[in-house]
Each structure stands twice: as structure tokens, then as C-alpha cells.
Amino acid sequence: MTSIRSFHEVRFPVAVGFGSTGGPERRTDIVALGSGGESRNARWARSRRRYDAGYGIRSFDDLAAVVAFFEERRGRLYGFRFRDPLDWKSCLPSRKPTPTDCALGTGDGETAAFGLAKTYGTGAAAYRRSISKPVAGTVRVALDGVEQTSGFALDETTGLITFQAGAVPASGVVVSAGFSFDVPVRFDTDRLDISLSHFEAGEIPQVPIVEIRP
């Protein structure tokens, strides 16, 4: 489990991150059967994201910024925030978050805390992803479709919304939210292998980044 002390609430340079490559990965075991068919088993219940930020480095200034950020994080030691260039909103990339984007749960008159989450797909096969690093000032909350501007507090380091006494969602009330978010990550290397001559020749340095999961 990752300690809070081993995570820095700072974001990797956005301009560099937007040029990165990567996305979600899963771990699936596939066994060939004697009949010619196959058996598949998911080893991970949740996906994990990996990126290579090296593709976003376009100049020596970008390179210097990444090296400085790497040194501040002490390589793999400290985690940090990363904005996924494709998936960083509760809605489609071309839209603005609304308070009804993602259903977080249904009130029972007693539960006061609801974690932010984003759902991919619909129906029984839909995948629900917990969001722990919302962006400050972007979270909008609704109860039964009506936006709330008070009566709750948001922990921006965990993604937990806590309703205050007197504002706890009543039984059957749908709690929803819209937001922008970052991915909690760390560098996946303790060494940056950079050659200025190769960089000038167009070679892209590798800067592997991997999502941190509790």
C-alpha cells in the first residue's frame, strides 16, 4: 500500500504529458484446451495505466523540465499526478463536465461519504473505475439531478465526497458528479538514459510512467 507521505500532490508537466503515449492494460491468462478452444481468466479485476512521456519531449526546455521533475520525485520513490492526454474528464473529451455525468451511488439516509468514480460502457459489462485525484475546482455534485453548491466537502487527495449533517442523501436519492481528474502515477525507472546528440538527431528518450493502485 502506498503511503500518503510517498506521494507528491503535483502534476507532471501537462504540455509534455499531452504528447505521451500509453493507456490502460489488463492481465489475462489464456489456456489452450485440448478441444482447440481456449479458457480465459482475468488476473486483474481493475485495469492499470502505463505511459511513455518521452514522446512529449519536443525541446531542450522540455527535457530540462522532465529531468528536474524526475529528480524532485527521486526517481520511483515518490508518486505524482499525471493528466492522461485522452481520458481526464468524467465526460467525452470535447465536452465540459456536468453534475450528472457519473452516478456515484444511491442514498440510504445514513451514508454520508461517496467516492468519485467513472463508468465505462453500459449494462452488466460496464467497468467502474475509482477516481482518487480530482482536479481542484472542477467537481460538480448533484442529488437526483439537481446540482448542489453546498452541504458537502471534497477531499481532493482521495476523491471522497462527504455530505454534512442535515445534507446526507435521503433513501433512494441518486448521487452523481462531474469532474476533471489526474491519474496517480510514479516513474517506472530509477534512471533516465539521455544523450543530447541522439536527441538532436531525433531520437526520443524513454520516460516510463505507471499508475499507482492501492
Summary of the structure (lengths in Angstrom):
residues: 214
radius of gyration: 20.3
end to end distance: 5.3
largest distance: 64.6
contacts: 580
relative contact order: 0.22
helix: 15%
strand: 36%
